[in-house]
Amino acid sequence: MSAPLAHLSINEIAAQDRQLVDLCVVHDIRLARCQRALDDALREGEELDELLDMLRSDLARVDEQRRYWVQRWQDWLESGGTVQHGRGFTQRHAEFGELEGVLLQHQREIGGQRQQAQSRIDAARAERQRHMRLRDALRDKRRALLRAGESRRESQLDELATEHALARWHNQRSSDGAIAEGVL
């Protein structure tokens, strides 16, 4: 039995056990809240990742369309087309650039939101870990308390058994002595 728990009575051990059980329940509730917060943050992160994937895909399509347009323009020029239609090419090129700019701006915004979501994920994981450690420490303390209580009960039972055996022995001796006196 550990030294701090050795002095406790069985009633004190039982009272502390009830307190530890209540604290474990509180930490289990907090742990469940932390898990829900983590699940929400993970879900948000996944949704933002999907948006970022879609934006990357859109940017790739815009780049592909720009390259296709430039190739068609080059083919047209090589087949005898004139540069006088260059204004249309420039306008189309500007439209691609504008669209790409909007998508890149959106990507930066969503990327910032994703970083914030990751911060929430990290914080929720840390908080969950903290509550798990606290709950586990409380459970360890409760196990030690229950072992101390069991040891205390065994010790009391040993004491009672010893007292009972001594009382029987004294009674037996007294009754043997009384019988011996009555016989004389």
C-alpha positions in Angstrom: 0.0 0.0 0.0 1.4 3.4 -0.9 2.3 5.7 1.9 -0.2 8.5 1.3 -3.1 6.0 1.1 -2.0 3.9 4.0 -3.6 6.1 6.6 -7.0 6.3 5.0 -9.9 4.4 6.4 -12.2 2.3 4.2 -14.9 5.0 4.3 -12.3 7.6 3.2 -11.1 5.4 0.4 -14.7 4.9 -0.7 -15.4 8.6 -0.6 -12.2 9.3 -2.7 -13.2 6.6 -5.1 -16.6 8.2 -5.7 -14.8 11.6 -6.3 -12.4 10.0 -8.8 -15.3 8.2 -10.6 -17.1 11.6 -10.9 -13.9 13.2 -12.2 -13.4 10.4 -14.7 -17.0 11.0 -15.9 -16.3 14.7 -16.3 -13.2 14.1 -18.3 -15.0 11.5 -20.4 -17.6 14.1 -21.2 -14.9 16.7 -22.0 -13.1 14.1 -24.1 -16.2 13.4 -26.1 -16.6 17.2 -26.7 -13.0 17.4 -27.8 -13.5 14.5 -30.2 -16.6 16.2 -31.7 -14.6 19.4 -32.1 -11.8 17.4 -33.7 -14.2 15.6 -36.0 -15.8 18.9 -37.1 -12.4 20.5 -37.7 -11.3 17.4 -39.7 -14.5 17.5 -41.8 -13.9 21.2 -42.5 -10.3 20.5 -43.5 -11.4 17.7 -45.8 -14.0 20.0 -47.4 -11.4 22.7 -47.9 -9.0 20.2 -49.4 -11.7 19.2 -51.9 -12.2 22.9 -52.8 -8.4 23.3 -53.2 -8.3 20.2 -55.4 -11.1 21.6 -57.6 -9.3 24.9 -57.9 -6.1 23.2 -58.9 -8.1 21.2 -61.5 -9.7 24.4 -62.8 -6.3 26.1 -63.0 -4.9 23.2 -64.9 -7.9 23.4 -67.3 -7.4 27.1 -67.8 -3.7 26.5 -68.5 -4.6 23.7 -70.9 -7.2 25.9 -72.7 -4.6 28.8 -72.9 -2.0 26.5 -74.5 -4.6 25.1 -76.9 -5.6 28.6 -77.9 -2.0 29.7 -78.4 -1.3 26.6 -80.4 -4.4 27.3 -82.6 -3.3 30.9 -83.0 0.2 29.7 -84.0 -1.3 27.2 -86.5 -3.5 29.9 -88.0 -0.5 32.2 -88.4 1.6 29.5 -90.0 -1.2 28.6 -92.4 -1.3 32.2 -93.7 -3.3 34.0 -91.2 -2.5 37.6 -90.6 -1.6 39.4 -87.4 -4.3 42.0 -88.0 -6.6 39.9 -85.9 -4.1 40.2 -83.0 -6.5 42.3 -81.0 -8.8 39.2 -80.6 -5.8 37.1 -79.6 -4.8 39.7 -77.0 -8.3 39.9 -75.7 -8.6 36.2 -75.4 -5.2 36.0 -73.7 -6.3 38.7 -71.2 -9.5 36.7 -70.5 -7.4 33.6 -69.6 -5.2 35.7 -67.4 -8.2 37.2 -65.7 -9.8 33.9 -65.1 -6.5 32.5 -63.8 -6.1 35.5 -61.5 -9.6 34.9 -60.0 -8.8 31.3 -59.5 -5.4 32.0 -57.9 -7.0 34.6 -55.5 -9.7 32.0 -54.6 -6.9 29.4 -54.0 -5.0 31.8 -51.7 -8.2 32.5 -49.7 -9.2 28.8 -49.4 -5.5 28.0 -48.6 -5.6 30.5 -45.7 -8.9 29.0 -44.5 -7.3 25.5 -44.7 -4.4 26.7 -42.6 -6.8 28.0 -40.0 -8.7 24.7 -40.1 -5.4 22.9 -39.6 -4.7 25.1 -36.5 -8.1 24.1 -35.1 -7.4 20.4 -35.9 -4.0 20.7 -34.1 -5.6 22.5 -31.1 -8.4 20.0 -30.9 -6.0 17.0 -31.0 -3.8 18.6 -28.3 -6.9 19.3 -26.1 -8.1 15.7 -26.6 -4.7 14.3 -25.7 -4.6 16.5 -22.6 -8.0 15.2 -21.4 -7.0 11.6 -22.3 -3.9 12.0 -20.1 -5.9 13.5 -17.3 -8.5 10.8 -17.5 -5.9 8.1 -17.6 -4.1 9.6 -14.6 -7.3 9.7 -12.7 -8.0 6.0 -13.6 -4.5 5.1 -12.5 -5.1 6.9 -9.2 -8.4 5.2 -8.8 -6.8 1.8 -9.4 -4.1 2.6 -6.8 -6.9 3.7 -4.4 -8.9 0.5 -5.0 -5.7 -1.6 -4.4 -5.1 0.4 -1.2 -8.7 -0.2 -0.1 -8.4 -3.9 -0.9 -5.2 -4.1 1.0 -6.8 -2.2 3.9 -9.7 -4.5 4.0 -7.4 -7.6 3.9 -5.4 -6.1 6.7 -8.6 -5.4 8.8 -9.8 -8.9 8.1 -6.5 -10.3 9.2 -6.7 -8.2 12.4 -10.2 -9.4 13.0 -9.3 -13.0 12.4 -6.3 -12.6 14.7 -8.5 -11.0 17.4 -11.1 -13.6 17.0 -8.5 -16.4 17.2 -7.0 -14.9 20.3 -10.5 -14.5 21.9 -11.3 -18.1 21.2 -7.9 -19.2 22.5 -8.5 -17.1 25.7 -12.0 -18.5 26.0 -10.8 -22.0 25.4 -8.1 -21.5 28.1 -10.6 -20.0 30.5 -13.1 -22.7 29.9 -10.3 -25.3 30.2 -9.3 -23.6 33.5 -12.8 -23.5 34.8 -13.3 -27.2 33.9 -10.0 -28.0 35.6 -11.0 -26.0 38.8 -14.4 -27.7 38.8 -12.8 -31.1 38.6 -10.6 -30.5 41.6 
